[in-house]
Amino acid sequence: MSTHICRAYPDRVEVRGRDLCADLMGRLSFTEYACLLLTGEEPTGEQRFFLDLVLVAIAEHGMMPTNVAARMTLAADPGSLQGAVAAGILGAGPVVLGTSRQCALLLERAQARVAAGDEPAAVAAELAQEAHDAGGKLPGFGHPVHRPLDPRAERILELADERGASGPHVALARCFRDAAAEVWGKPLTMNVAMPIAAVLLDVGFGTPVVSAVPVLARTAGLLAHLAEEAQEPLGLAIAAKAEEAVAYEP
């Protein structure tokens, strides 16, 4: 058995074959270090830029269920910061926050067919129809707040175009936007999850990095909410409001 990530010795810590103190501390940013940890390689300039971009895009989004769960957990146990963070992260699934992984898998599936000779628009239309006929949702589309556009998604696409980073996965994301409107009979908001997956794939990251980004980003947001919760408690008030809002029917 072996690991390729890290080993601590009495006089040094070695990470991915590099001396932590001599080679990494003071040279790498946290984003660059996270990339090294995840992939075993330091990011290129474009990879660092877009990894930073998407982390900033989704670190915070108000009183989302993840943040509410964390606040209520800290209210119940003020000494358990780590428990409250864990409570919030446990809510980062495919409904809230974690859709980028599904988007990456969809884009990779579509791109495999495009690489084999199929037309991107036709592939997107077929896969969108398949999701619709199965009674499911198309990953990366729809949002309860941002309509008709998700400003975060549009900004990621804008910067990808400006920097020449838009590749086949970004092109497919746009094809899926057109296909979703056609299949569902109305425009659907492309939410931030789809451009996150598309641009990270286009700059050379794999699905494991795309999957990790929401968890890493939202941890920062959770810590901000919990720092505020410790100073200006809202958790119990949120619980009381829930009690008021939900009717009891014996």
C-alpha positions in Angstrom: 0.0 0.0 0.0 1.2 3.5 -0.7 0.2 7.2 -0.8 1.6 9.8 -3.1 0.4 12.9 -1.2 2.4 13.6 1.9 4.7 12.2 4.6 5.9 13.9 7.7 9.4 13.3 9.0 11.1 14.5 12.2 12.9 17.3 10.3 10.7 18.0 7.3 7.3 17.5 5.6 7.3 16.2 2.1 4.3 16.9 -0.1 4.0 15.5 -3.6 7.7 15.1 -3.7 8.5 18.6 -2.6 9.8 20.0 0.7 6.9 21.9 2.2 9.0 24.5 4.0 11.8 24.9 1.4 9.9 24.5 -1.8 6.2 25.5 -1.2 5.7 27.8 1.7 6.1 31.4 0.6 6.0 30.5 -3.1 2.6 28.9 -3.8 -0.8 30.5 -3.1 -3.4 28.4 -1.4 -5.2 27.8 -4.7 -2.0 26.6 -6.3 -1.3 24.4 -3.3 -4.8 22.9 -3.4 -4.2 22.1 -7.1 -0.9 20.4 -6.3 -2.6 18.4 -3.6 -5.5 17.3 -5.8 -3.6 16.6 -9.0 0.0 16.2 -8.1 1.0 19.1 -10.4 1.3 22.8 -9.9 -1.3 24.6 -12.1 -0.5 26.6 -15.2 -1.3 30.3 -15.1 -4.6 29.8 -16.8 -5.5 26.9 -14.5 -4.7 29.0 -11.5 -6.8 31.9 -12.8 -9.9 29.9 -13.5 -9.6 27.8 -10.3 -9.5 31.1 -8.4 -12.3 32.5 -10.4 -14.7 29.6 -9.8 -13.8 29.4 -6.1 -14.7 33.0 -5.7 -17.9 32.6 -7.7 -19.5 30.0 -5.4 -17.9 30.5 -2.0 -21.0 32.4 -0.8 -24.6 32.7 -1.8 -26.6 34.0 1.2 -28.8 31.9 3.5 -28.6 28.7 1.6 -29.5 25.4 3.3 -25.8 24.6 3.8 -25.3 27.9 5.7 -28.5 27.5 7.6 -27.6 24.0 8.7 -24.2 25.2 9.9 -25.6 28.1 11.8 -28.2 26.0 13.5 -25.6 23.4 14.4 -23.4 26.0 16.0 -26.3 27.5 17.9 -27.0 24.0 19.3 -23.3 23.5 20.2 -21.4 26.7 20.3 -18.1 24.9 20.9 -18.3 22.7 17.9 -17.0 24.8 15.0 -15.8 21.7 13.1 -19.2 20.0 13.6 -21.0 23.1 12.3 -18.7 23.2 9.2 -19.3 19.5 8.7 -23.1 20.0 8.9 -23.0 22.5 6.2 -20.7 20.5 3.9 -23.0 17.4 4.3 -25.7 19.5 2.5 -23.5 20.1 -0.5 -25.1 17.6 -2.8 -26.5 17.5 -6.3 -29.5 19.6 -5.4 -27.6 22.4 -3.6 -24.1 23.3 -4.8 -22.8 19.9 -6.0 -24.2 19.8 -9.5 -20.8 20.7 -11.2 -19.8 17.1 -11.0 -22.9 16.0 -12.9 -22.3 18.7 -15.4 -18.7 17.5 -15.9 -19.8 13.9 -16.5 -22.4 15.1 -19.0 -19.9 17.3 -20.9 -17.3 14.5 -20.9 -19.9 12.1 -22.2 -21.0 14.5 -24.9 -17.4 15.4 -25.9 -16.5 11.7 -26.3 -19.2 11.5 -29.0 -18.1 14.8 -30.6 -14.5 13.5 -30.7 -15.8 10.4 -32.5 -17.3 12.6 -35.2 -20.8 13.6 -34.1 -21.9 17.3 -34.3 -21.9 19.1 -30.9 -25.4 20.6 -31.4 -26.9 17.2 -32.3 -25.3 15.5 -29.4 -26.5 18.1 -27.0 -30.0 17.9 -28.4 -30.1 14.1 -28.1 -28.8 14.1 -24.5 -31.2 16.9 -23.5 -34.1 15.0 -25.0 -33.0 11.9 -23.2 -33.0 13.7 -19.8 -36.4 15.2 -20.5 -38.0 11.9 -21.6 -36.7 10.2 -18.4 -38.5 12.8 -16.4 -35.2 14.2 -15.0 -33.5 17.6 -15.0 -30.6 18.6 -17.2 -27.6 19.2 -15.0 -26.6 22.9 -14.9 -29.9 24.3 -15.9 -32.6 26.0 -13.8 -32.2 28.3 -10.7 -34.8 29.4 -8.1 -33.4 32.9 -7.9 -31.4 33.8 -11.0 -33.7 34.3 -14.0 -33.3 34.6 -16.9 -29.5 34.6 -16.5 -27.2 33.6 -13.7 -24.7 36.5 -13.5 -22.0 34.3 -12.2 -22.3 31.9 -15.1 -22.3 34.7 -17.6 -19.1 36.2 -16.1 -17.3 32.9 -16.2 -18.1 32.5 -19.9 -17.2 36.1 -20.6 -13.8 35.7 -19.0 -13.2 32.3 -20.7 -13.9 34.0 -24.1 -11.7 37.0 -23.3 -8.7 34.9 -22.2 -9.0 32.4 -25.1 -9.8 29.5 -22.7 -13.1 28.6 -24.2 -12.7 25.2 -25.8 -15.0 22.3 -26.8 -16.6 21.9 -23.4 -17.6 25.6 -23.2 -19.0 25.2 -26.8 -21.0 22.2 -25.7 -22.3 24.1 -22.6 -23.7 26.7 -25.0 -25.1 23.9 -27.2 -26.8 22.5 -24.2 -28.3 25.9 -23.4 -29.9 26.0 -26.9 -31.0 22.4 -26.7 -32.6 22.8 -23.2 -34.7 25.7 -24.5 -35.8 23.7 -27.5 -36.6 20.5 -25.6 -38.3 22.1 -22.6 -40.1 24.7 -24.8 -38.7 27.7 -22.9 -35.4 29.2 -22.0 -33.8 27.6 -18.9 -31.2 29.5 -16.8 -27.8 28.1 -17.3 -26.7 28.1 -13.7 -23.1 28.6 -12.5 -22.4 24.8 -12.3 -22.3 24.3 -16.0 -19.7 27.0 -16.9 -17.6 25.9 -13.8 -17.4 22.3 -15.2 -16.9 23.5 -18.8 -14.1 25.9 -18.3 -12.2 23.7 -15.8 -12.4 20.8 -18.2 -11.2 23.1 -21.0 -8.1 24.3 -19.1 -7.1 20.7 -18.4 -8.6 19.7 -15.1 -10.5 16.5 -14.6 -13.8 15.6 -12.9 -12.1 15.1 -9.5 -11.1 18.8 -9.4 -14.5 19.9 -10.6 -16.1 17.8 -7.9 -13.8 19.3 -5.2 -14.3 22.9 -6.1 -17.8 23.4 -4.5 -16.7 21.8 -1.2 -13.5 23.8 -1.0 -15.2 27.1 -2.0 -18.2 26.7 0.3 -16.0 25.9 3.3 -14.8 29.5 3.2 -18.4 30.8 3.1 -19.4 28.5 6.0 -16.6 29.8 8.1 -17.7 33.4 7.5 -21.3 32.5 8.5 -20.1 30.8 11.6 -17.8 33.7 12.6 -20.9 35.9 12.3 -23.1 33.4 14.1 -20.7 33.5 17.1 -21.1 37.3 17.2 -24.6 37.8 16.0 -26.6 34.6 16.6 -29.3 33.7 14.1 -29.5 30.0 14.3 -32.2 29.7 16.9 -34.2 32.5 15.3 -34.1 30.6 12.0 -35.3 27.5 13.9 -38.1 29.5 15.4 -39.2 30.9 12.1 -39.3 27.4 10.6 -41.5 26.4 13.5 -43.9 29.3 12.7 -43.9 28.7 9.0 -44.6 24.9 9.0 -48.1 23.9 10.0 -48.7 20.9 12.2 -51.4 18.5 10.9 -52.2 15.7 13.4 
